[in-house]
Amino acid sequence: MKTKAELRAELRSKMIVTNVEIFEAGLDDEFTPPIENCQFCGKTLVVPGFWTQMIVPRGEEPSSGILWRGEYKGYKQPIRYEGYPCACNDAKAFQKILDQQSYAEKIKMEESLKKEKEKQWKERLFERSEIRANFPNHMTFDEFKVEEFSPDNSRWTQTQIAYRLSKAYVESYEEKVKSKDGSSYGKGLFYSGSTGSGKTHLAIATLRALTEKNVSTLAVRTADLFNRLRESYNDPSGVKHRELMTLYTQVEVLMIDDLGKTKPTEWTQEKLFQILDIRANRYLPVFITCNYTDDELMERLIPQQTGDRKTAEAIISRLRGNTRPAVMNTSDYRLTRQ
């Protein structure tokens, strides 16, 4: 019978050892897997390991350790490895049940993590969209009271059509994006009508619904859009201005509220055209709310200093070509809601 010293010497000459051999040689430590028997067939479960050189601080002598493997299917004895703890049929059947349970738990956990990530992503999208920060929370589809308008009034029909257009836009958005059909994909909605007709409410409701579908959106009032661009010039490097223009021209859906309300200058006219032109070329939709007819808006887009009608016409042309009209001429919707 071999002595423990002989066993140790023999084991150190082998590339692969087992936990059983290590225990018999008295080389076991806190990391050595315990010796166990299969609960079904009673055979000893063997865990293989590999001798490895342990990394130690400089100046110290390296020592040999064993890297225990959880899987080594080529070993001849009954073996514990990832999958089946033992080669017997009963152990395999039992492990299969455990694997199924483990897989179900894994899928459940992955779904939970996915939902949490989607929730966090939506929160970031809403934060970037500025919808919650700048527009009332009641501006949703559920809170838009179409039925409050009298069916006998033709203006009610316009509002109903605008509502249906907005809902349909959200429902078909993904399909339009996948098709990349410029004739429909790049078109937004142009909400026009009298003050208080619910234009902003419906536009914001549409953007909210799109954001819920993980579409990046940005809602900004005309005055704020130009004020931010002006302020960005305070950065001598020009970085802030470029970042803002990138945001306005690359966000998936941009909404400009109250177009025409701010008196134009040559500079604001130029910036508005740039934004609309770049978005049109990229097939990126823009949503507009406006209190004026096309002719009225045209006049309001002409700077008094220059009288530049051509650029104003170009802006109107971009809007006509890249939005669908949603006319909402009705009584003051805000008073109706109260």
C-alpha positions in Angstrom: 0.0 0.0 0.0 1.3 3.4 -1.0 2.2 5.9 1.7 0.6 9.4 1.7 4.0 10.8 0.7 4.0 8.5 -2.3 0.4 9.4 -3.2 1.2 13.1 -3.0 4.2 12.7 -5.3 2.2 10.7 -7.7 -0.7 13.1 -7.8 1.6 16.1 -8.4 2.9 14.3 -11.5 -0.7 14.0 -12.9 -2.4 16.7 -14.9 -5.9 15.8 -13.8 -6.8 14.7 -10.2 -10.1 14.1 -8.4 -11.4 15.3 -5.1 -11.5 11.6 -3.9 -7.7 11.2 -4.7 -6.9 14.5 -3.0 -8.8 13.5 0.2 -7.1 10.1 0.3 -3.7 11.8 0.0 -4.5 14.3 2.7 -4.1 17.2 0.4 -7.6 18.6 0.8 -8.3 22.1 1.9 -11.3 24.5 2.3 -11.7 24.7 -1.5 -11.7 20.9 -2.1 -15.2 19.7 -3.2 -16.6 17.3 -0.5 -17.1 13.6 -1.4 -20.7 12.8 -1.9 -22.8 9.9 -3.3 -25.5 9.9 -5.9 -28.8 10.0 -4.1 -30.3 7.6 -6.7 -27.7 5.0 -7.5 -25.3 5.5 -4.5 -22.1 5.8 -6.6 -19.4 8.2 -5.5 -19.6 11.5 -7.3 -16.1 12.5 -8.5 -15.1 16.1 -9.2 -12.0 16.5 -11.5 -9.5 19.3 -11.1 -6.3 20.6 -12.8 -3.1 21.5 -11.1 -2.4 25.1 -11.7 0.3 27.6 -10.7 -1.1 30.1 -8.3 -0.3 33.8 -8.7 1.4 35.3 -5.7 2.9 38.7 -4.8 6.3 39.4 -6.2 9.1 38.1 -4.0 7.1 35.1 -2.7 7.5 31.5 -3.8 4.7 30.4 -6.2 2.6 27.5 -4.9 0.6 24.9 -6.8 -3.2 24.8 -6.4 -6.0 22.9 -8.0 -8.6 24.5 -10.3 -11.7 22.4 -9.8 -13.9 22.1 -12.8 -17.7 22.0 -12.8 -17.7 20.2 -16.1 -15.6 17.4 -17.5 -17.7 15.0 -19.4 -14.8 12.8 -20.7 -14.0 11.4 -17.2 -14.9 7.7 -16.9 -16.3 7.6 -13.4 -19.7 8.9 -12.2 -19.1 12.6 -12.1 -20.6 15.8 -10.8 -20.7 18.4 -13.6 -22.9 21.2 -14.8 -25.9 19.4 -16.2 -26.3 15.9 -14.6 -24.7 15.2 -11.1 -24.5 11.5 -12.0 -24.6 9.4 -15.2 -27.4 7.2 -14.0 -30.9 7.7 -15.6 -32.7 8.7 -12.4 -30.1 11.5 -11.7 -30.4 12.7 -15.3 -34.2 12.8 -15.1 -34.1 14.6 -11.8 -31.6 17.1 -13.1 -33.7 17.7 -16.2 -36.6 18.8 -14.0 -34.2 21.1 -12.1 -32.9 22.5 -15.3 -36.4 23.3 -16.5 -37.2 25.1 -13.3 -33.9 27.0 -13.4 -34.6 27.9 -17.0 -38.1 29.2 -16.2 -36.7 31.2 -13.3 -34.0 32.6 -15.6 -36.5 33.6 -18.3 -38.7 35.2 -15.6 -35.7 37.2 -14.3 -34.7 38.2 -17.8 -38.2 39.4 -18.5 -38.2 41.3 -15.2 -34.9 43.0 -16.0 -36.1 43.8 -19.5 -39.2 45.5 -18.2 -37.1 47.5 -15.7 -34.7 48.6 -18.4 -37.6 49.6 -20.7 -39.1 51.6 -17.8 -35.8 53.3 -17.2 -35.4 54.0 -20.9 -38.9 55.5 -21.2 -38.2 57.7 -18.2 -35.1 59.0 -19.9 -37.1 59.5 -23.2 -39.8 61.5 -21.3 -37.2 63.6 -19.5 -35.5 64.4 -22.8 -38.8 65.1 -24.5 -39.6 67.9 -22.0 -43.3 67.0 -22.2 -43.7 66.6 -18.5 -41.6 69.6 -17.7 -43.4 72.1 -20.0 -46.9 70.7 -20.6 -49.8 69.8 -18.3 -50.2 66.1 -17.3 -53.8 66.0 -18.5 -52.8 66.4 -22.1 -53.4 62.7 -23.0 -55.7 60.9 -25.4 -57.8 59.7 -22.5 -58.4 63.3 -21.3 -59.2 64.7 -24.8 -63.0 64.9 -24.6 -64.1 64.6 -28.3 -67.6 63.8 -27.3 -68.0 67.2 -25.7 -68.5 68.7 -29.1 -72.0 68.7 -30.6 -72.5 66.3 -33.5 -74.7 68.9 -35.2 -71.7 71.2 -35.5 -69.4 70.7 -38.5 -66.5 72.0 -36.4 -67.0 69.0 -34.1 -66.4 66.8 -37.1 -63.0 68.5 -37.8 -61.9 67.9 -34.2 -63.0 64.3 -34.4 -61.0 63.8 -37.6 -58.0 65.4 -36.0 -58.3 63.1 -33.0 -58.6 60.0 -35.3 -55.6 61.1 -37.4 -53.5 61.5 -34.2 -54.5 58.0 -32.9 -53.9 56.4 -36.3 -50.5 58.1 -36.5 -49.3 56.5 -33.3 -50.7 53.1 -34.3 -49.0 53.1 -37.7 -45.8 54.7 -36.7 -43.7 51.6 -36.4 -44.9 50.3 -39.8 -43.9 53.6 -41.4 -40.5 53.5 -39.8 -39.8 50.0 -41.0 -41.0 50.7 -44.6 -38.9 53.9 -44.8 -41.4 55.2 -47.2 -40.6 58.9 -47.5 -44.1 59.8 -48.7 -45.6 58.8 -45.3 -42.8 58.1 -42.9 -41.4 61.6 -42.9 -44.8 63.4 -42.6 -46.0 64.8 -39.3 -49.2 66.6 -38.4 -50.0 70.3 -38.7 -52.6 71.2 -36.1 -54.3 74.5 -37.1 -57.3 76.3 -35.6 -58.5 79.0 -33.3 -57.0 79.7 -29.9 -58.1 77.1 -27.3 -59.3 74.5 -29.8 -57.2 71.7 -28.2 -54.4 71.7 -30.8 -51.6 71.6 -28.2 -53.5 69.0 -26.1 -53.8 66.7 -29.1 -50.3 67.2 -30.3 -48.8 66.5 -26.9 -51.1 63.5 -26.4 -49.7 62.1 -29.7 -46.1 62.7 -28.6 -46.8 61.1 -25.2 -48.2 57.9 -26.9 -45.2 57.8 -29.3 -42.7 58.2 -26.3 -44.5 55.3 -24.6 -43.6 53.2 -27.7 -39.9 54.1 -27.2 -39.8 56.8 -29.9 -37.6 59.8 -29.1 -39.6 63.0 -29.1 -39.1 66.7 -28.3 -41.8 69.2 -27.6 -40.8 72.9 -27.6 -42.6 76.2 -27.9 -41.5 78.4 -30.7 -40.2 81.2 -28.4 -38.2 78.7 -26.3 -36.7 77.1 -29.4 -35.3 80.4 -30.6 -34.3 81.6 -27.1 -32.2 78.5 -26.5 -30.5 78.9 -29.9 -29.7 82.5 -29.1 -28.3 81.6 -25.6 -26.2 78.9 -27.2 -24.1 81.6 -28.9 -22.8 82.6 -25.5 -20.6 79.6 -25.7 -17.6 80.9 -27.7 -16.6 77.3 -28.8 -19.9 76.9 -30.6 -20.4 73.5 -29.1 -23.7 74.2 -27.4 -25.2 75.7 -30.6 -24.2 72.6 -32.6 -25.6 70.3 -29.9 -28.9 72.1 -30.0 -29.1 72.1 -33.8 -28.3 68.4 -33.7 -31.1 67.8 -31.2 -33.6 69.7 -33.2 -32.7 68.1 -36.5 -32.1 64.5 -35.4 -34.7 63.7 -32.7 -37.2 61.2 -34.2 -40.3 63.5 -33.8 -40.1 67.2 -33.1 -43.1 69.3 -32.1 -43.0 73.1 -32.4 -45.9 74.7 -30.5 -47.5 78.0 -31.4 -45.7 78.6 -34.7 -46.1 82.2 -35.9 -46.8 83.6 -32.5 -43.2 85.0 -32.2 -42.3 87.9 -34.4 -39.7 86.7 -36.8 -36.3 88.2 -37.5 -34.0 87.3 -40.4 -32.0 85.0 -38.0 -35.1 83.1 -36.6 -36.5 82.8 -40.1 -33.2 81.3 -41.3 -32.9 78.9 -38.3 -36.5 77.7 -38.7 -35.9 76.9 -42.4 -32.7 75.1 -41.6 -34.4 72.8 -39.1 -37.4 72.0 -41.3 -35.2 71.5 -44.4 -32.8 69.1 -42.7 -35.6 67.1 -41.1 -37.4 66.9 -44.4 -34.3 65.6 -46.2 -33.9 63.0 -43.4 -37.6 62.0 -43.5 -38.0 63.0 -39.8 -41.5 64.1 -38.9 -42.3 67.5 -37.4 -45.5 68.3 -35.5 -46.8 71.9 -35.6 -49.5 73.8 -33.7 -50.6 77.1 -35.2 -53.4 79.6 -34.7 -53.2 80.8 -38.3 -54.2 79.9 -41.9 -51.4 79.3 -44.4 -51.7 82.8 -45.8 -51.8 84.4 -42.3 -48.8 82.3 -41.3 -46.9 83.3 -44.4 -47.2 87.0 -43.4 -46.2 86.3 -39.9 -43.0 84.5 -41.0 -41.8 87.5 -43.0 -39.3 89.6 -41.0 -40.2 93.3 -41.0 -36.5 94.3 -41.3 -35.9 92.4 -44.6 -39.3 91.6 -46.0 -37.9 88.3 -47.1 -40.9 86.5 -48.6 -39.0 83.8 -50.5 -37.7 82.1 -47.3 -41.2 82.4 -45.8 -42.6 80.7 -48.8 -39.9 78.0 -48.6 -40.9 77.4 -45.0 -44.6 77.1 -45.9 -43.6 74.7 -48.7 -41.6 72.5 -46.4 -44.6 72.4 -43.9 -47.1 71.6 -46.6 -44.9 68.8 -48.1 -44.0 67.2 -44.8 -47.1 67.4 -42.7 -50.7 66.4 -42.9 -53.4 69.0 -42.0 -55.4 68.5 -38.8 -57.8 71.4 -38.8 -59.5 72.2 -35.4 -61.6 75.3 -35.8 -64.0 75.1 -32.9 -65.0 77.0 -29.7 -62.6 77.3 -26.9 -61.8 73.7 -25.9 -60.2 74.8 -22.7 -63.4 76.4 -21.5 -65.4 73.3 -22.6 -63.2 71.1 -20.4 -63.8 73.1 -17.2 
